[in-house]
């Protein structure tokens, strides 16, 4: 885990911009970071639960094992971001760009992923129970071992998606 830099925290809270930041383990829960620029930042293990990160720029950011439960990330750019093992329970990810992101073993239970672009993302062993994936683009995504019980996949694009070992139940909605 990279070091925590308090100057990066100060810069972020004052300007909502701290690209290439080093904020591993930082407590940023509940902050209004609407449109923040955190491109290429290291926020591994950071607590961003309940924060407003709508329209934020998080391209290739490292958010591995970060706490993002109930966070608002609608419209955010998370292209190529690392979210492996992240807690995204109940997060609002509507219309988010998650292309080529790493979400292996992420907890996305109850997350709102309507219209999200997940092309070529790695969702192996992710927990998507009860997630809303209506209209999501999952083309060429790696879904091996992902748990989709009670998820809503209506109108989701699953073309060329890598399946294997998923857990579905009778209640899944794919119509």
C-alpha positions as CSV (number, residue, x, y, z in Angstrom):
1,X,0.0,0.0,0.0
2,X,1.4,3.4,-1.0
3,X,2.0,6.1,1.6
4,X,-0.6,8.6,2.7
5,X,0.3,12.2,1.9
6,X,-1.6,14.8,4.1
7,X,-0.8,17.5,1.5
8,X,-2.8,15.6,-1.1
9,X,-5.7,15.4,1.3
10,X,-5.6,19.1,1.9
11,X,-5.3,19.8,-1.9
12,X,-8.3,17.5,-2.5
13,X,-10.6,19.1,0.1
14,X,-9.7,22.6,-1.0
15,X,-9.7,22.3,-4.8
16,X,-11.4,18.9,-5.5
17,X,-8.3,18.1,-7.6
18,X,-5.4,15.9,-6.7
19,X,-4.4,13.8,-9.6
20,X,-1.7,11.3,-9.0
21,X,-2.5,11.6,-5.3
22,X,-1.3,9.2,-2.6
23,X,-4.3,8.8,-0.2
24,X,-4.1,5.1,0.7
25,X,-6.1,4.4,3.9
26,X,-7.5,8.0,4.0
27,X,-10.8,8.6,5.7
28,X,-12.9,10.6,3.1
29,X,-16.3,9.3,4.1
30,X,-19.3,11.6,3.4
31,X,-17.3,14.2,1.5
32,X,-18.7,16.1,-1.4
33,X,-16.2,15.4,-4.2
34,X,-18.6,16.1,-7.1
35,X,-16.5,16.2,-10.3
36,X,-13.2,15.7,-8.4
37,X,-10.1,15.0,-10.4
38,X,-8.3,11.9,-8.9
39,X,-6.9,10.5,-12.1
40,X,-4.1,8.0,-11.6
41,X,-4.4,8.4,-7.8
42,X,-3.7,5.8,-5.2
43,X,-6.6,5.4,-2.8
44,X,-6.1,1.8,-1.8
45,X,-8.1,0.9,1.3
46,X,-9.5,4.5,1.6
47,X,-12.9,5.0,3.2
48,X,-15.1,6.9,0.7
49,X,-18.3,5.5,2.0
50,X,-21.3,7.8,1.5
51,X,-19.2,10.3,-0.5
52,X,-20.4,12.1,-3.5
53,X,-18.1,11.3,-6.4
54,X,-20.6,11.8,-9.2
55,X,-18.8,12.9,-12.4
56,X,-15.4,12.4,-10.8
57,X,-12.4,11.6,-12.9
58,X,-10.8,8.4,-11.5
59,X,-9.2,7.0,-14.6
60,X,-6.8,4.2,-13.7
61,X,-7.0,5.1,-10.0
62,X,-6.1,2.4,-7.5
63,X,-9.2,1.9,-5.3
64,X,-8.4,-1.7,-4.3
65,X,-10.1,-2.7,-1.1
66,X,-11.6,0.8,-0.8
67,X,-14.8,1.4,1.1
68,X,-17.3,2.9,-1.3
69,X,-20.6,1.6,0.2
70,X,-23.5,4.0,-0.5
71,X,-21.2,6.3,-2.5
72,X,-22.6,8.3,-5.4
73,X,-20.5,7.7,-8.4
74,X,-23.0,8.3,-11.2
75,X,-21.3,9.5,-14.4
76,X,-17.8,9.0,-13.0
77,X,-14.9,8.0,-15.2
78,X,-13.4,4.8,-13.7
79,X,-11.8,3.6,-17.0
80,X,-9.1,1.1,-16.1
81,X,-9.5,1.6,-12.4
82,X,-8.5,-1.1,-9.9
83,X,-11.5,-1.8,-7.6
84,X,-10.5,-5.3,-6.6
85,X,-12.0,-6.3,-3.3
86,X,-13.7,-2.9,-3.0
87,X,-16.9,-2.5,-1.0
88,X,-19.4,-0.9,-3.3
89,X,-22.6,-2.1,-1.5
90,X,-25.5,0.1,-2.4
91,X,-23.3,2.4,-4.5
92,X,-24.9,4.6,-7.2
93,X,-22.9,3.7,-10.4
94,X,-25.5,4.7,-13.0
95,X,-23.9,5.6,-16.3
96,X,-20.4,5.1,-15.0
97,X,-17.5,4.3,-17.3
98,X,-15.9,1.1,-15.9
99,X,-14.4,-0.2,-19.1
100,X,-11.4,-2.4,-18.5
101,X,-11.7,-2.0,-14.8
102,X,-10.7,-4.6,-12.3
103,X,-13.6,-5.5,-10.0
104,X,-12.6,-9.1,-9.0
105,X,-14.0,-10.0,-5.7
106,X,-15.7,-6.6,-5.3
107,X,-18.9,-6.4,-3.2
108,X,-21.5,-4.8,-5.4
109,X,-24.6,-6.1,-3.6
110,X,-27.6,-3.8,-4.2
111,X,-25.5,-1.4,-6.3
112,X,-27.2,0.6,-9.1
113,X,-25.3,-0.1,-12.3
114,X,-28.0,0.9,-14.8
115,X,-26.5,1.9,-18.1
116,X,-23.0,1.4,-16.8
117,X,-20.2,0.5,-19.4
118,X,-18.4,-2.5,-18.1
119,X,-16.9,-3.7,-21.4
120,X,-13.8,-5.8,-20.9
121,X,-13.9,-5.5,-17.1
122,X,-12.8,-8.2,-14.8
123,X,-15.7,-9.1,-12.4
124,X,-14.4,-12.6,-11.5
125,X,-16.0,-13.7,-8.2
126,X,-17.7,-10.3,-7.7
127,X,-20.8,-10.3,-5.5
128,X,-23.6,-8.7,-7.6
129,X,-26.5,-10.1,-5.6
130,X,-29.5,-7.8,-5.9
131,X,-27.6,-5.4,-8.2
132,X,-29.5,-3.4,-10.9
133,X,-27.7,-4.0,-14.2
134,X,-30.5,-2.9,-16.5
135,X,-29.0,-1.7,-19.8
136,X,-25.4,-2.3,-18.6
137,X,-22.8,-3.1,-21.3
138,X,-21.0,-6.2,-20.2
139,X,-19.5,-7.2,-23.6
140,X,-16.3,-9.2,-23.3
141,X,-16.3,-8.9,-19.5
142,X,-14.9,-11.7,-17.3
143,X,-17.7,-12.8,-15.1
144,X,-16.2,-16.1,-14.0
145,X,-17.6,-17.1,-10.6
146,X,-19.6,-13.9,-10.1
147,X,-22.8,-14.1,-8.0
148,X,-25.8,-12.7,-9.8
149,X,-28.6,-14.0,-7.5
150,X,-31.6,-11.6,-7.5
151,X,-29.8,-9.3,-10.0
152,X,-31.7,-7.5,-12.7
153,X,-30.0,-7.9,-16.1
154,X,-32.8,-6.7,-18.3
155,X,-31.5,-5.3,-21.6
156,X,-27.9,-5.9,-20.5
157,X,-25.5,-6.6,-23.3
158,X,-23.7,-9.9,-22.5
159,X,-22.2,-10.4,-26.0
160,X,-18.9,-12.4,-25.9
161,X,-18.9,-12.4,-22.1
162,X,-16.8,-15.0,-20.3
163,X,-19.1,-17.1,-18.2
164,X,-18.4,-20.0,-15.8
165,X,-19.4,-20.8,-12.3
166,X,-21.9,-17.9,-11.9
167,X,-24.6,-18.2,-9.3
168,X,-28.0,-17.3,-10.5
169,X,-31.4,-18.1,-9.0
170,X,-35.0,-18.4,-10.2
171,X,-35.5,-14.7,-9.5
172,X,-33.0,-13.2,-11.9
173,X,-34.6,-10.9,-14.4
174,X,-33.1,-11.1,-17.9
175,X,-36.2,-10.5,-20.0
